[in-house]
Amino acid sequence: MALLSKLLLTALLLISTSSFAQETIELFTSTKITNYSKSDYNAESQNWYITQSDDGLIYTANTLGLLEFDGESWNLFPTNEPLRCLLIHKDKIFVGGMNTIGVFEKENGVLKFNSLMPQKSFHDEIWKAIQIGNKIVFQSFNTFYIYDLETKDLTRKSLTEGNISYAFKSKDETTFYYQVLYNHINITKGLVETNNITHPDLQHWMVKYIHEVKEGLLIGTYKNGLFLWNGKGFTPYENKISTFLKEARLNVAQPIDDQGGFAFGTLDKGIIIGNINTGVIDYYINSKNGLPSNRVHALHYNEGLLWVGSEEGITNVNLKYPVRFINDPLAEIGPIYDVAIFQGKLFIGTNQGLYYTTDSINAPILKLQLFPRSKGQVWNLFVANDQLFCGHNEGIFEVGETFKKVYNNGGGYTFLKSRLHEDVMFQTSYYGLNIWNKINGQWEYSHTIKKINSLTRDIIELNDGTILLTDSWKNIYKITLSEDLESLKSIENLSTKKSLENSYKYRLFDLGDTKLLTTNDTVVTFKNNLPVNIDLKGLTFISHPIDDVSVMKIEGQLMLYDAKADHSIHVRKSIAELGNNQIYNYENIINIKDNFLITFTQGAGFFSTPSIENYNFKQYQPDIRKVTFWYHRNQEQLSNIEDKIPFDYNSVEFQFSSKNYYEESNYAVRLIGYDSNWVEIGEKNEIAYQNLPYGKFTFEVKDTASNKTSHYKFEIDRPFYLSNLMLIVYVVAVLLSVWSLHKFYSLMLRKEKMALLLKKREDLNHQRDLNEKRIAILQANELQKELQDKNESLSELLVQSSKNKDVIKQLKHQIDNAKHFDSANKSQVIRKLDHILTTEFDDKKDWLTFESTFRKMHQNFFSDLKKAHPALTKEDLKLCAYIRVNLSTKELAPIFNITPKSVDLKRYRLRKKMNLVKGTNLYDYINQF
């Protein structure tokens, strides 16, 4: 039994020990990284070389040709073969590549490619181009092609020693170095070989980089690390940079300062940036923190920007950027809610738990581990003396050797040390307000204030001991506790006050002497317990100050606030926009020593106030890159822009760029001569004007951040109808018009009498027309009267017919009675009369007679009525005709051989079929047809 217990205890210890074994998560820090993919620049992914012109344009050697970038737009100038290298000399761009040696030159403002290869077929691959004096040296793996800038001759120098590495020129640009692979390093001065560096180690190395340093030559090898050649031998660099390059396979290198700062691009692990003299690594830039590919082909550095050409696009690494990012692109640790440094460790609270590391926050890699048993939502971290408390979804925990729960009743949010009670600490939670007391130098949970039953989140303590509390969103409470802090003395919901009745999203910030209440629509600061409005509308977060300067978030944008000077400090656009990366309604900016740390949904960023204020970069004058005039009717563009633009092409579009590779530019434009006021157009880098009038214009564009301005002058010629020729035509036409008017006046005098006679004739004709109209009206009235008479005749005809039917019915009735007589003769007579009356009594004939007369008087009546109401039957049409001649219900009853009530029913059903609105007169409606 004892043995079994011992085995169980051992198993439990093993399980417990294994549960503490945590997987390490590596988060790489970085500066600001901007990527451009093939979909951005519309070329292939691979970029083999990058350089920059004196006017700031970026050029890359792409698989499809030459790429040009001005910070706003990419332009591809295609070549038949992939390009591998570039060299800019004045206004020319020399290129080399697969079976290609050539130069791009501007013709009419557009780059055009001209081949420098001999007429015969050329089969070689150019990988490097360097300038030595007035010569451009194009290098393949076993040949130099030398182009003379003066004579424009291209000569060839083949190497018989074997393949060589890239050529690297000296600082004075008169000498270059290259290695005969796995052999000596050649030194060529003025295109003449002067010396060799020989050493047994070179037989095992592939040299990928040679650079002159103060102590000699820096030698970068493919797999063997970094070495210094001092003229006698090779000394290895014994540091982390060299060790990293042994594993990562060095491909390219780029100095970034004169004190030993370098960027090294590798084939397997991206880029490492650091100082070769001190061995300090600033950044690992790879696919885990922003680089699209770890295979790097090209590096170029200028003014703090490191341009990277990789297997999967082009990358801009801003080494001057003042914010250092802790990157978590895969969201391995989850959104960060709070950060604290405790006992030399960095603790990070996320929605997945509490992570910690012993690495410095400035380290290039943070190796994080999940603190045992801390998995879950962390809201808050608070260091109180020598204790670290964690507000967790499952309660309040003290972080030490273990994750010890010190409060059980739900999760916790904010801790606040009381300024009026030295040994008291307040803490908000899922359920009310908690009081903590310091006992024997340690903080311990004391009790929960009763009658506060809702969630509490933010808290501030005013100078008189009054406490303000918020819930998750809509309410803010003002409470007073008893003197012993054991119970609630009073509570008031301030959100019901008139001044706050439309407010929500309450946040409270305790900045020491300054207390702030922020809502969706106002900000209130408390001085001597009295609220005073200040102009910080839109504020959603403000950090504790460092040297009187806080970081604020207003309308989603970050800025600095100097409390001593009482004014805000606007920061660069790319920094201000970092506020968009925070967790909505859980924004947090933490003081870490002399730095601010801002939490994001993925990772975090930290910076110092001076670095933000002093962040500057080179700003170019805006460049008007393209001007296009077109004919607005058919969109035809003007091919040749001259001093004067033809009026037909009076629509123009301007494209421009400030060549700002550090952040997005905002522009303002104006067209003097058309609109003299500046118009801000934001990040849009083009503007069009249509149907401009003729005249002289000056287009101006400026970058609103630098206020540097560029302009373009042009003149739109007068339209043809205002040309000199047409003006002469107009003068001649005016003279002819004057002469014509004179002749016309003479004619008018002669014709004046004739005009008077014509006027009298017109009056007579007018009187005649009036008489004819009166006659026409009289005739129309006569016709109307005639029509009315005919209608009345029809009515009488129908009435008479009705009366005849009554007589016939009476006769038929008498005959029916006579049938009962016995006399045979009477029966015969009666039968004969009955036969006559039966055959002659046919109301169909009456209807046909009426219909024939009616159709003559009212043509198209039945067709129009049927078209308007297709559902009408013949019986309905007959009724409509009778109503049209204005027969009454009593007159219609004998015609249809029914009672008056049945006639009314027929009229009602007719109205229903016609869908007549109640109140519509049936006769008036039918009378319209």
Secondary structure as the mmCIF struct_conf table of DSSP 4:
data_model
#
loop_
_struct_conf.conf_type_id
_struct_conf.id
_struct_conf.beg_label_comp_id
_struct_conf.beg_label_asym_id
_struct_conf.beg_label_seq_id
_struct_conf.end_label_comp_id
_struct_conf.end_label_asym_id
_struct_conf.end_label_seq_id
HELX_RH_AL_P HELX_RH_AL_P1 ALA A 2 PHE A 20
STRN STRN1 ILE A 25 SER A 30
STRN STRN2 LYS A 32 TYR A 36
HELX_RH_AL_P HELX_RH_AL_P2 LYS A 38 TYR A 41
TURN_TY1_P TURN_TY1_P1 ASN A 42 ASN A 42
BEND BEND1 ALA A 43 ALA A 43
BEND BEND2 SER A 45 SER A 45
STRN STRN3 ASN A 47 GLN A 52
TURN_TY1_P TURN_TY1_P2 ASP A 54 ASP A 55
BEND BEND3 GLY A 56 GLY A 56
STRN STRN4 ILE A 58 ASN A 62
TURN_TY1_P TURN_TY1_P3 THR A 63 LEU A 64
STRN STRN5 GLY A 65 PHE A 69
BEND BEND4 GLY A 71 GLU A 72
STRN STRN6 TRP A 74 PRO A 78
BEND BEND5 ASN A 80 GLU A 81
STRN STRN7 LEU A 83 HIS A 89
TURN_TY1_P TURN_TY1_P4 LYS A 90 ASP A 91
STRN STRN8 LYS A 92 GLY A 97
STRN STRN9 MET A 98 MET A 98
TURN_TY1_P TURN_TY1_P5 ASN A 99 ASN A 99
STRN STRN10 THR A 100 GLU A 107
TURN_TY1_P TURN_TY1_P6 ASN A 108 GLY A 109
STRN STRN11 VAL A 110 SER A 115
BEND BEND6 MET A 117 MET A 117
BEND BEND7 GLN A 119 LYS A 120
STRN STRN12 GLU A 125 GLU A 125
STRN STRN13 LYS A 128 ILE A 132
TURN_TY1_P TURN_TY1_P7 GLY A 133 ASN A 134
STRN STRN14 LYS A 135 GLN A 139
BEND BEND8 PHE A 141 ASN A 142
STRN STRN15 THR A 143 ASP A 148
TURN_TY1_P TURN_TY1_P8 LEU A 149 THR A 151
STRN STRN16 LEU A 154 SER A 158
BEND BEND9 GLU A 161 GLU A 161
STRN STRN17 ILE A 164 ILE A 164
STRN STRN18 PHE A 168 LYS A 169
TURN_TY1_P TURN_TY1_P9 LYS A 171 ASP A 172
BEND BEND10 GLU A 173 THR A 174
STRN STRN19 THR A 175 GLN A 179
STRN STRN20 VAL A 180 VAL A 180
TURN_TY1_P TURN_TY1_P10 LEU A 181 TYR A 182
BEND BEND11 ASN A 183 ASN A 183
HELX_LH_PP_P HELX_LH_PP_P1 HIS A 184 HIS A 184
STRN STRN21 ILE A 185 LYS A 189
TURN_TY1_P TURN_TY1_P11 GLY A 190 LEU A 191
STRN STRN22 VAL A 192 ILE A 197
HELX_RH_3T_P HELX_RH_3T_P1 PRO A 200 HIS A 204
STRN STRN23 VAL A 207 VAL A 213
TURN_TY1_P TURN_TY1_P12 LYS A 214 GLU A 215
STRN STRN24 GLY A 216 THR A 221
BEND BEND12 TYR A 222 ASN A 224
STRN STRN25 LEU A 226 TRP A 229
BEND BEND13 GLY A 231 LYS A 232
STRN STRN26 PHE A 234 PRO A 236
BEND BEND14 ASN A 239 ASN A 239
HELX_RH_AL_P HELX_RH_AL_P3 LYS A 240 ALA A 248
TURN_TY1_P TURN_TY1_P13 ARG A 249 ARG A 249
STRN STRN27 LEU A 250 PRO A 255
BEND BEND15 ASP A 257 GLY A 260
STRN STRN28 GLY A 261 THR A 266
BEND BEND16 LEU A 267 LYS A 269
STRN STRN29 ILE A 271 ASN A 275
TURN_TY1_P TURN_TY1_P14 ILE A 276 THR A 278
STRN STRN30 ILE A 281 ILE A 285
BEND BEND17 ASN A 286 ASN A 286
TURN_TY1_P TURN_TY1_P15 SER A 287 GLY A 290
BEND BEND18 PRO A 292 PRO A 292
BEND BEND19 ASN A 294 ASN A 294
STRN STRN31 VAL A 296 ASN A 302
TURN_TY1_P TURN_TY1_P16 GLU A 303 GLY A 304
STRN STRN32 LEU A 305 SER A 310
TURN_TY1_P TURN_TY1_P17 GLU A 311 GLU A 312
STRN STRN33 GLY A 313 ASN A 318
TURN_TY1_P TURN_TY1_P18 LEU A 319 LYS A 320
BEND BEND20 PRO A 322 PRO A 322
HELX_LH_PP_P HELX_LH_PP_P2 VAL A 323 VAL A 323
STRN STRN34 ARG A 324 ILE A 326
TURN_TY1_P TURN_TY1_P19 PRO A 329 LEU A 330
BEND BEND21 GLU A 332 ILE A 333
STRN STRN35 ILE A 336 PHE A 342
TURN_TY1_P TURN_TY1_P20 GLN A 343 GLY A 344
STRN STRN36 LYS A 345 THR A 350
TURN_TY1_P TURN_TY1_P21 ASN A 351 GLN A 352
STRN STRN37 GLY A 353 THR A 357
BEND BEND22 THR A 358 ASP A 359
TURN_TY1_P TURN_TY1_P22 ILE A 361 ASN A 362
BEND BEND23 ALA A 363 PRO A 364
STRN STRN38 ILE A 365 LEU A 370
HELX_LH_PP_P HELX_LH_PP_P3 PHE A 371 PHE A 371
TURN_TY1_P TURN_TY1_P23 PRO A 372 ARG A 373
BEND BEND24 GLY A 376 GLY A 376
STRN STRN39 VAL A 378 ALA A 384
TURN_TY1_P TURN_TY1_P24 ASN A 385 ASP A 386
STRN STRN40 GLN A 387 HIS A 392
TURN_TY1_P TURN_TY1_P25 ASN A 393 GLU A 394
STRN STRN41 GLY A 395 VAL A 399
BEND BEND25 GLY A 400 THR A 402
STRN STRN42 PHE A 403 TYR A 407
BEND BEND26 ASN A 409 GLY A 410
STRN STRN43 GLY A 412 LYS A 417
BEND BEND27 ARG A 419 HIS A 421
TURN_TY1_P TURN_TY1_P26 GLU A 422 ASP A 423
STRN STRN44 VAL A 424 SER A 429
BEND BEND28 TYR A 430 GLY A 432
STRN STRN45 LEU A 433 ILE A 439
TURN_TY1_P TURN_TY1_P27 ASN A 440 GLY A 441
STRN STRN46 GLN A 442 THR A 448
TURN_TY1_P TURN_TY1_P28 LYS A 450 LYS A 451
BEND BEND29 SER A 454 SER A 454
STRN STRN47 ILE A 459 GLU A 461
TURN_TY1_P TURN_TY1_P29 ASN A 463 ASP A 464
BEND BEND30 GLY A 465 GLY A 465
STRN STRN48 ILE A 467 THR A 470
BEND BEND31 SER A 472 LYS A 474
STRN STRN49 ILE A 476 LEU A 481
TURN_TY1_P TURN_TY1_P30 GLU A 483 ASP A 484
BEND BEND32 LEU A 485 SER A 487
STRN STRN50 LEU A 488 ASN A 493
HELX_RH_3T_P HELX_RH_3T_P2 LEU A 494 THR A 496
BEND BEND33 LYS A 497 LYS A 497
HELX_RH_3T_P HELX_RH_3T_P3 LYS A 498 LEU A 500
TURN_TY1_P TURN_TY1_P31 GLU A 501 ASN A 502
STRN STRN51 ARG A 507 ASP A 510
BEND BEND34 GLY A 512 ASP A 513
STRN STRN52 LYS A 515 THR A 518
BEND BEND35 ASN A 520 ASP A 521
STRN STRN53 VAL A 523 LYS A 527
TURN_TY1_P TURN_TY1_P32 ASN A 528 ASN A 529
STRN STRN54 LEU A 530 ASN A 533
BEND BEND36 ASP A 535 ASP A 535
TURN_TY1_P TURN_TY1_P33 LYS A 537 GLY A 538
STRN STRN55 LEU A 539 ILE A 542
HELX_LH_PP_P HELX_LH_PP_P4 SER A 543 PRO A 545
STRN STRN56 ILE A 546 ILE A 546
TURN_TY1_P TURN_TY1_P34 ASP A 547 ASP A 548
STRN STRN57 VAL A 549 ILE A 554
TURN_TY1_P TURN_TY1_P35 GLU A 555 GLY A 556
STRN STRN58 GLN A 557 ASP A 562
TURN_TY1_P TURN_TY1_P36 ALA A 563 ASP A 566
STRN STRN59 HIS A 567 ILE A 569
HELX_RH_AL_P HELX_RH_AL_P4 LYS A 573 ALA A 576
HELX_RH_3T_P HELX_RH_3T_P4 GLU A 577 ASN A 581
BEND BEND37 GLN A 582 GLN A 582
HELX_LH_PP_P HELX_LH_PP_P5 ILE A 583 ILE A 583
TURN_TY1_P TURN_TY1_P37 TYR A 584 ASN A 585
STRN STRN60 ILE A 589 ILE A 592
TURN_TY1_P TURN_TY1_P38 LYS A 593 ASP A 594
STRN STRN61 ASN A 595 THR A 599
BEND BEND38 THR A 601 GLN A 602
STRN STRN62 ALA A 604 PHE A 607
HELX_RH_AL_P HELX_RH_AL_P5 THR A 609 GLU A 613
TURN_TY1_P TURN_TY1_P39 ASN A 614 ASN A 614
HELX_LH_PP_P HELX_LH_PP_P6 TYR A 620 PRO A 622
STRN STRN63 ASP A 623 TYR A 631
TURN_TY1_P TURN_TY1_P40 HIS A 632 GLN A 635
STRN STRN64 GLU A 636 GLN A 637
HELX_LH_PP_P HELX_LH_PP_P7 LEU A 638 LEU A 638
BEND BEND39 SER A 639 ASN A 640
BEND BEND40 ASP A 643 ASP A 643
STRN STRN65 LYS A 644 ILE A 645
HELX_RH_3T_P HELX_RH_3T_P5 PHE A 647 TYR A 649
STRN STRN66 SER A 651 SER A 657
BEND BEND41 TYR A 662 GLU A 663
STRN STRN67 TYR A 667 ILE A 672
TURN_TY1_P TURN_TY1_P41 GLY A 673 TYR A 674
STRN STRN68 ASP A 675 GLY A 682
TURN_TY1_P TURN_TY1_P42 GLU A 683 GLU A 683
STRN STRN69 GLU A 686 TYR A 689
BEND BEND42 ASN A 691 ASN A 691
HELX_LH_PP_P HELX_LH_PP_P8 LEU A 692 PRO A 693
BEND BEND43 TYR A 694 TYR A 694
STRN STRN70 GLY A 695 ASP A 703
TURN_TY1_P TURN_TY1_P43 THR A 704 SER A 706
STRN STRN71 THR A 709 ILE A 716
HELX_LH_PP_P HELX_LH_PP_P9 ASP A 717 PRO A 719
HELX_RH_3T_P HELX_RH_3T_P6 PHE A 720 LEU A 722
BEND BEND44 SER A 723 SER A 723
HELX_RH_AL_P HELX_RH_AL_P6 ASN A 724 ALA A 818
TURN_TY1_P TURN_TY1_P44 LYS A 819 HIS A 820
HELX_RH_AL_P HELX_RH_AL_P7 ALA A 824 GLU A 840
HELX_RH_AL_P HELX_RH_AL_P8 ASP A 843 MET A 857
BEND BEND45 HIS A 858 HIS A 858
TURN_TY1_P TURN_TY1_P45 GLN A 859 ASN A 860
HELX_RH_AL_P HELX_RH_AL_P9 PHE A 861 ALA A 868
TURN_TY1_P TURN_TY1_P46 PRO A 870 ALA A 871
HELX_RH_AL_P HELX_RH_AL_P10 LYS A 874 ARG A 884
TURN_TY1_P TURN_TY1_P47 VAL A 885 ASN A 886
HELX_RH_AL_P HELX_RH_AL_P11 THR A 889 PHE A 896
TURN_TY1_P TURN_TY1_P48 ASN A 897 ASN A 897
BEND BEND46 ILE A 898 ILE A 898
HELX_RH_AL_P HELX_RH_AL_P12 PRO A 900 MET A 914
TURN_TY1_P TURN_TY1_P49 ASN A 915 ASN A 915
HELX_LH_PP_P HELX_LH_PP_P10 LEU A 916 VAL A 917
TURN_TY1_P TURN_TY1_P50 LYS A 918 GLY A 919
HELX_RH_AL_P HELX_RH_AL_P13 LEU A 922 ILE A 926
TURN_TY1_P TURN_TY1_P51 ASN A 927 GLN A 928
#
